[in-house]
């Protein structure tokens, strides 16, 4: 049996958001912010960054061998003054999303299709090519959230990112929303083995929630105007 394909948290978030047949993304704006936040969480899990008073600092600069994460780490390390969690989530968004889609393509989990809207504007879609990884991610989420199974840190981190970005329905489209939100909140705030990871997870959750709130408010104001 072949070993399972390793995926980043950002790639898992993108997989959960893509329609298997059409490749169209669901909740694209929220997912993009969550993927960006996932870069910081990955770096914390790997012992590369910490957050103190909401300032992201580098504690180790050894590369991870994951191009998108290594680029993010280098960018954070190269800044003269520490930036806030929200600042970095906004700065890293474009590269993080591109890295997630590129990673899924490189690993053969999706394929790329380009279509034109109104015959003019090119739009990329990512239909499923191999559903085994997404199925495994969903099984783990269901075991942890719905059946109180013990969670590994990466699954708990994925739950926290989904919870912070209000993306509960991507993972559990048919479940009762309030029950799922309560379960995911509990898992998100469980005791983490590393203090730095706990701080980064909490800061990322708060930052993504704040960014999404501002985005929604701006959209409403623009629509009314």
VENLIN-V177336 format. One line per field, one symbol per residue. ss: DSSP state (~ for helix, > for strand, _ for the rest). burial: b if it has 16 or more other C-alpha atoms within 10 Angstrom, else e. A space follows every 10 residues. Layout:
ss=???
burial=???
This chain:
ss=________~~ ~~~~~~~>__ ____>__~~~ ~~~~~~~~~~ ~~~~~___>> >>__>>>>__ ______~~~~ ~~~~~~~___ __>>~~~~~~ ~~~~~~~~~~ ~~~~~~___> __>>>>>___ >>>>>__>__ _~~~~~~~~~ ~~~~~~~___ __~~~~~~~~ ~~~~___~~~ ~_____~~~~ ~~~~~~~~__ ____~~~~~~ ~~~~~~~~~~ ~~~~~~~~~~ ~~~~_
burial=eeeeeebbbb bbbbbbbbeb eebbbeeeeb bbbbbbbbbb bbbbbebbbb beebbbbbee eeeeeeebbb bbbeebbeee ebbbbbebbb bbbebbbebb bbbbbeeebb beeeeeeeee eeeebbbbbe eebbeebbeb beebbeeeee beeebbbbbb bbbbbbbbbb bbeeeeeeeb bebbbebbee eeeeebbbbb bbbbbebbbe bbeeeeeeee eeeee
